[in-house]
Amino acid sequence: MTAQLSLPFNRATRERDLALERIERVTSETFRERAAAHIVATLRRRGASSGEVLVMECKAAWIVPTDDRHFGQPFQALSRRGLIRCVGYCNRSRGHRTSGGRLWELVSPAR
């Protein structure tokens, strides 16, 4: 005779599985690639911009993760590949004007 699992355990398991699915969707190659491509296109169009502006531009283009912290992945990947670089710091618009915002620009190719 097998014991039936309790309802709280089943609910917790279901919530865990849904959370894992969301994480997979957010960290998928598709999100990172789309966000990175849009960041590069926005920097090409606007010039140096704060990370917050670039994130808001992505969101306006429906490139939206479940958590804004996931935008760190495309910025980090672009920076490590030498496609963008931090050129300064600014006050954050969404952080009650606190310091810590970064200004990003495209790295011009060597000629």
C-alpha positions as CSV (number, residue, x, y, z in Angstrom):
1,M,0.0,0.0,0.0
2,T,1.5,3.4,-1.0
3,A,0.9,6.5,1.0
4,Q,-0.7,9.4,-0.8
5,L,1.3,12.6,-0.8
6,S,-0.1,15.5,1.2
7,L,-1.6,18.5,-0.5
8,P,1.1,21.0,0.8
9,F,3.9,18.8,-0.6
10,N,2.1,18.6,-4.0
11,R,1.6,22.3,-4.1
12,A,5.2,23.0,-3.1
13,T,6.4,20.6,-5.7
14,R,4.2,22.2,-8.4
15,E,5.3,25.7,-7.4
16,R,9.0,24.6,-7.5
17,D,8.5,23.1,-11.0
18,L,6.8,26.3,-12.3
19,A,9.6,28.4,-10.8
20,L,12.2,26.2,-12.6
21,E,10.4,26.6,-15.9
22,R,10.3,30.4,-15.5
23,I,14.1,30.4,-14.8
24,E,14.7,28.3,-17.9
25,R,12.6,30.7,-20.0
26,V,14.3,33.8,-18.6
27,T,17.8,32.5,-18.9
28,S,17.3,30.9,-22.3
29,E,19.6,31.7,-25.1
30,T,16.6,33.4,-26.9
31,F,16.2,36.0,-24.1
32,R,20.0,36.7,-23.8
33,E,20.4,36.9,-27.6
34,R,17.4,39.2,-28.1
35,A,18.3,41.5,-25.2
36,A,22.0,41.7,-26.3
37,A,21.0,42.5,-29.9
38,H,18.6,45.2,-28.8
39,I,21.1,46.7,-26.4
40,V,23.7,46.9,-29.3
41,A,21.1,48.4,-31.7
42,T,20.0,51.0,-29.1
43,L,23.6,52.0,-28.4
44,R,24.2,52.3,-32.1
45,R,21.1,54.5,-32.4
46,R,21.4,56.6,-29.3
47,G,25.1,56.6,-28.4
48,A,26.3,56.2,-24.8
49,S,23.4,55.4,-22.5
50,S,22.7,54.3,-19.0
51,G,22.0,50.7,-18.2
52,E,18.6,51.7,-17.0
53,V,17.7,53.4,-20.2
54,L,18.9,50.3,-22.2
55,V,16.8,48.0,-20.0
56,M,13.7,50.2,-20.5
57,E,14.3,50.2,-24.2
58,C,14.4,46.4,-24.1
59,K,11.1,46.3,-22.2
60,A,9.5,48.6,-24.6
61,A,10.4,46.1,-27.3
62,W,8.7,43.3,-25.3
63,I,12.0,41.7,-24.2
64,V,10.9,41.2,-20.7
65,P,12.2,38.7,-18.1
66,T,10.5,37.8,-14.9
67,D,13.1,39.8,-13.0
68,D,15.1,42.8,-14.1
69,R,18.2,41.3,-12.6
70,H,18.3,38.9,-15.5
71,F,19.4,41.8,-17.7
72,G,22.9,41.5,-16.1
73,Q,23.6,38.4,-18.3
74,P,23.4,40.2,-21.7
75,F,25.4,43.2,-20.4
76,Q,28.1,40.9,-19.0
77,A,28.3,38.8,-22.1
78,L,28.6,41.9,-24.4
79,S,31.2,43.4,-22.1
80,R,33.3,40.2,-22.0
81,R,33.1,39.9,-25.8
82,G,34.4,43.4,-26.1
83,L,31.4,44.8,-27.8
84,I,30.4,47.3,-25.2
85,R,32.3,49.0,-22.4
86,C,31.5,51.1,-19.3
87,V,32.5,54.7,-19.9
88,G,31.3,56.3,-16.7
89,Y,28.8,56.3,-13.9
90,C,25.6,58.3,-13.4
91,N,22.8,58.7,-10.9
92,R,20.1,56.0,-11.2
93,S,16.7,57.1,-12.3
94,R,14.9,54.2,-10.7
95,G,17.1,54.1,-7.6
96,H,15.8,57.4,-6.2
97,R,18.7,59.3,-7.9
98,T,21.3,57.2,-6.0
99,S,24.7,56.7,-7.5
100,G,25.8,53.5,-9.2
101,G,24.3,53.7,-12.6
102,R,26.6,52.8,-15.5
103,L,27.0,54.5,-18.8
104,W,27.6,52.0,-21.7
105,E,28.8,52.6,-25.2
106,L,29.7,50.5,-28.2
107,V,33.3,49.7,-28.7
108,S,34.4,51.0,-32.0
109,P,36.1,48.3,-34.2
110,A,39.8,48.7,-34.8
111,R,40.5,50.3,-38.2
